[in-house]
Amino acid sequence: MATLSGDVGGIWMDNPVMLAAGILGTTGASLKRAVLSGAGAVVTKSVGVAEREGHRGPAVVQVEGGLLNAMGLPNPSYRHFQEEIDIGRDGGAPVIASIFGSSPAEFVEVARGLDADGFELNLSCPHAERYGAEIGCEVYNVEAITRAVKESSSVPVWVKLTPNVAEISALGLAAERGGADAIVAINTLRAMAIDVESCRPILGNRFGGLSGPAIKPVAVKCVYDLAGAVKIPVIGVGGVSSWEDACEMIIAGARGVQVGTALGNAEGYGIFRSISEGLSIYLDRKDMALQELVGAARRFP
Ligand code: SIN
């Protein structure tokens, strides 16, 4: 069988199929279960400096092509999260902490307060005032926050970008200048659903972020553009629901993939193993190494 192990953004993994931030990453038990089900690494739900309840409900609704969420970054604060990371690590794979803040100082406080195998900077949540994409759509902020966390931590730093901008590559280049070890693309697309009987927006926050199969072609294009612009690895996320989707992301230029919304599908946690196995069989059939597949689409004029 083709080997899938290797370094992804400064972190060694048995395979490059990871649990995405936000989905099932709130407890150590679910992080560990994802690892035991075959995830090469897991990313936690985003945590910040202070406890937050998040937006009022409904916070998630199923729409055509995926899920619309406006959770609002609910979290217990980093001060009450280390135990979940430690339980997740019992599974034997790297645990990456997704962290958010409203300034370089807040990001640094959270990173200094957590012991994880890496940090993923959430500069991309599309619906939280003062956080996420609200600051992460400016190249200056992306570079300054990345640099601040990088200088204050000894583990790899990944930056998760928003697709809700005209040119995502500019954000990727800013993260690279700041010293990022990898780019993670993409977070959800800003979106809305309205109930036609009541004439009201369905989500408590009125709008939210769309994830799932509907955004996969957007994610593939962002990964392709970023991989052509930066030298650091790109990790693809957005609508990955099968080994074919993972393959497509890798051919576009991703060195690893993250799975989120698809965990709600019938196979549940089994998706990690089925993606890895499908990828291995594909590489054997093509007689290719994983590295040869990364960015293969760029080799065609
Ligand atoms: C949320 O908690 O609101 C979702 C996080 C995100 O979209 O980054």
Residues whose N, C-alpha, C, O or C-beta is under 5 A from the ligand:
A	BS01	SIN	G22 A70 M71 G72 L73 P74 S124 C125 P126 G209
